[in-house]
Amino acid sequence: MSDAREAHNEVSELERKSATAARLFDIRRIIGGLFVVYGVIVTIAGISPSDADLKKAEGVHINLWTGLAMLVLGLFFLIWMKLRPAQAPAEVPGTPES
């Protein structure tokens, strides 16, 4: 009886770890985080561009607008991940249930 209980506890622990791993390695977290980091860097670079940079971009503050767009996209991914968290994979068909 105790063997069955230990096996059940072990399976429960593995299911919890699987759910944690599914949330931790959600691709939306990676993409959102990278876009936010690069968006901050590009936005800072675009706040005070040099005259040469503005001339190359024909007067458009391209780094500022691109950085802000990257920030918005990165925040979108992170908010999406928060609102709809990843679920642990369902049981594989054909495996015996306990």
Phi and psi in degrees as GROMACS dihedral restraints (atoms count N, CA, C in turn):
[ dihedral_restraints ]
;  ai    aj    ak    al  type     phi  dphi    fc
    3     4     5     6     1   -68.9    20    10
    4     5     6     7     1   -29.9    20    10
    6     7     8     9     1   -64.1    20    10
    7     8     9    10     1   -41.1    20    10
    9    10    11    12     1   -66.4    20    10
   10    11    12    13     1   -38.6    20    10
   12    13    14    15     1   -67.2    20    10
   13    14    15    16     1   -41.7    20    10
   15    16    17    18     1   -64.0    20    10
   16    17    18    19     1   -40.8    20    10
   18    19    20    21     1   -63.9    20    10
   19    20    21    22     1   -41.5    20    10
   21    22    23    24     1   -63.5    20    10
   22    23    24    25     1   -42.1    20    10
   24    25    26    27     1   -63.9    20    10
   25    26    27    28     1   -39.3    20    10
   27    28    29    30     1   -66.3    20    10
   28    29    30    31     1   -41.8    20    10
   30    31    32    33     1   -64.8    20    10
   31    32    33    34     1   -42.0    20    10
   33    34    35    36     1   -61.7    20    10
   34    35    36    37     1   -41.5    20    10
   36    37    38    39     1   -64.7    20    10
   37    38    39    40     1   -41.8    20    10
   39    40    41    42     1   -65.1    20    10
   40    41    42    43     1   -36.3    20    10
   42    43    44    45     1   -65.7    20    10
   43    44    45    46     1   -40.3    20    10
   45    46    47    48     1   -64.6    20    10
   46    47    48    49     1   -42.0    20    10
   48    49    50    51     1   -64.8    20    10
   49    50    51    52     1   -38.0    20    10
   51    52    53    54     1   -65.0    20    10
   52    53    54    55     1   -41.7    20    10
   54    55    56    57     1   -65.4    20    10
   55    56    57    58     1   -40.0    20    10
   57    58    59    60     1   -65.1    20    10
   58    59    60    61     1   -42.5    20    10
   60    61    62    63     1   -65.9    20    10
   61    62    63    64     1   -38.0    20    10
   63    64    65    66     1   -63.3    20    10
   64    65    66    67     1   -39.6    20    10
   66    67    68    69     1   -74.2    20    10
   67    68    69    70     1   -37.5    20    10
   69    70    71    72     1   -67.3    20    10
   70    71    72    73     1   -39.8    20    10
   72    73    74    75     1  -102.6    20    10
   73    74    75    76     1    29.0    20    10
   75    76    77    78     1   -65.7    20    10
   76    77    78    79     1   127.7    20    10
   78    79    80    81     1   -62.9    20    10
   79    80    81    82     1   -26.2    20    10
   81    82    83    84     1   -65.3    20    10
   82    83    84    85     1   -33.1    20    10
   84    85    86    87     1   -66.1    20    10
   85    86    87    88     1   -43.2    20    10
   87    88    89    90     1   -67.8    20    10
   88    89    90    91     1   -48.9    20    10
   90    91    92    93     1   -64.0    20    10
   91    92    93    94     1   -46.9    20    10
   93    94    95    96     1   -61.6    20    10
   94    95    96    97     1   -43.3    20    10
   96    97    98    99     1   -63.2    20    10
   97    98    99   100     1   -43.1    20    10
   99   100   101   102     1   -65.8    20    10
  100   101   102   103     1   -42.5    20    10
  102   103   104   105     1   -64.0    20    10
  103   104   105   106     1   -38.3    20    10
  105   106   107   108     1   -65.9    20    10
  106   107   108   109     1   -45.8    20    10
  108   109   110   111     1   -62.3    20    10
  109   110   111   112     1   -50.4    20    10
  111   112   113   114     1   -67.2    20    10
  112   113   114   115     1   -33.3    20    10
  114   115   116   117     1   -62.8    20    10
  115   116   117   118     1   -40.7    20    10
  117   118   119   120     1   -63.6    20    10
  118   119   120   121     1   -44.4    20    10
  120   121   122   123     1   -62.7    20    10
  121   122   123   124     1   -47.1    20    10
  123   124   125   126     1   -69.5    20    10
  124   125   126   127     1   -36.9    20    10
  126   127   128   129     1   -64.1    20    10
  127   128   129   130     1   -42.7    20    10
  129   130   131   132     1   -62.1    20    10
  130   131   132   133     1   -40.7    20    10
  132   133   134   135     1   -66.6    20    10
  133   134   135   136     1   -27.6    20    10
  135   136   137   138     1   -90.0    20    10
  136   137   138   139     1    -7.6    20    10
  138   139   140   141     1   -66.2    20    10
  139   140   141   142     1   -44.1    20    10
  141   142   143   144     1  -131.0    20    10
  142   143   144   145     1    79.3    20    10
  144   145   146   147     1   -74.9    20    10
  145   146   147   148     1   156.8    20    10
  147   148   149   150     1   -78.3    20    10
  148   149   150   151     1   165.0    20    10
  150   151   152   153     1   -63.2    20    10
  151   152   153   154     1   -35.1    20    10
  153   154   155   156     1   -65.5    20    10
  154   155   156   157     1   -40.6    20    10
  156   157   158   159     1   -64.9    20    10
  157   158   159   160     1   -42.4    20    10
  159   160   161   162     1   -64.5    20    10
  160   161   162   163     1   -37.2    20    10
  162   163   164   165     1   -67.2    20    10
  163   164   165   166     1   -40.8    20    10
  165   166   167   168     1   -62.4    20    10
  166   167   168   169     1   -35.8    20    10
  168   169   170   171     1   -92.5    20    10
  169   170   171   172     1    11.9    20    10
  171   172   173   174     1    56.4    20    10
  172   173   174   175     1    41.7    20    10
  174   175   176   177     1    85.3    20    10
  175   176   177   178     1    -1.1    20    10
  177   178   179   180     1   -92.0    20    10
  178   179   180   181     1   134.1    20    10
  180   181   182   183     1   -80.5    20    10
  181   182   183   184     1    71.4    20    10
  183   184   185   186     1   -65.4    20    10
  184   185   186   187     1   -37.9    20    10
  186   187   188   189     1   -65.7    20    10
  187   188   189   190     1   -39.1    20    10
  189   190   191   192     1   -63.7    20    10
  190   191   192   193     1   -48.9    20    10
  192   193   194   195     1   -67.9    20    10
  193   194   195   196     1   -39.5    20    10
  195   196   197   198     1   -66.2    20    10
  196   197   198   199     1   -42.3    20    10
  198   199   200   201     1   -62.6    20    10
  199   200   201   202     1   -42.3    20    10
  201   202   203   204     1   -65.3    20    10
  202   203   204   205     1   -39.5    20    10
  204   205   206   207     1   -64.1    20    10
  205   206   207   208     1   -39.8    20    10
  207   208   209   210     1   -65.4    20    10
  208   209   210   211     1   -39.5    20    10
  210   211   212   213     1   -62.1    20    10
  211   212   213   214     1   -44.5    20    10
  213   214   215   216     1   -62.5    20    10
  214   215   216   217     1   -44.9    20    10
  216   217   218   219     1   -64.1    20    10
  217   218   219   220     1   -43.6    20    10
  219   220   221   222     1   -62.8    20    10
  220   221   222   223     1   -42.6    20    10
  222   223   224   225     1   -65.5    20    10
  223   224   225   226     1   -35.8    20    10
  225   226   227   228     1   -58.4    20    10
  226   227   228   229     1   -47.3    20    10
  228   229   230   231     1   -62.5    20    10
  229   230   231   232     1   -42.5    20    10
  231   232   233   234     1   -68.7    20    10
  232   233   234   235     1   -38.8    20    10
  234   235   236   237     1   -68.1    20    10
  235   236   237   238     1   -40.3    20    10
  237   238   239   240     1   -59.7    20    10
  238   239   240   241     1   -42.7    20    10
  240   241   242   243     1   -63.6    20    10
  241   242   243   244     1   -37.9    20    10
  243   244   245   246     1   -69.1    20    10
  244   245   246   247     1   -41.0    20    10
  246   247   248   249     1   -76.1    20    10
  247   248   249   250     1   -33.7    20    10
  249   250   251   252     1  -127.7    20    10
  250   251   252   253     1    78.5    20    10
  252   253   254   255     1   -65.6    20    10
  253   254   255   256     1   154.0    20    10
  255   256   257   258     1   -68.2    20    10
  256   257   258   259     1   141.1    20    10
  258   259   260   261     1   -98.3    20    10
  259   260   261   262     1   149.7    20    10
  261   262   263   264     1   -65.3    20    10
  262   263   264   265     1   146.1    20    10
  264   265   266   267     1   -61.7    20    10
  265   266   267   268     1   144.4    20    10
  267   268   269   270     1   -70.5    20    10
  268   269   270   271     1   167.3    20    10
  270   271   272   273     1   -62.9    20    10
  271   272   273   274     1   144.8    20    10
  273   274   275   276     1   -76.1    20    10
  274   275   276   277     1   131.0    20    10
  276   277   278   279     1   -62.9    20    10
  277   278   279   280     1   141.9    20    10
  279   280   281   282     1    95.3    20    10
  280   281   282   283     1    -6.1    20    10
  282   283   284   285     1   -90.0    20    10
  283   284   285   286     1   142.3    20    10
  285   286   287   288     1   -68.7    20    10
  286   287   288   289     1   137.4    20    10
  288   289   290   291     1   -88.7    20    10
  289   290   291   292     1   150.6    20    10
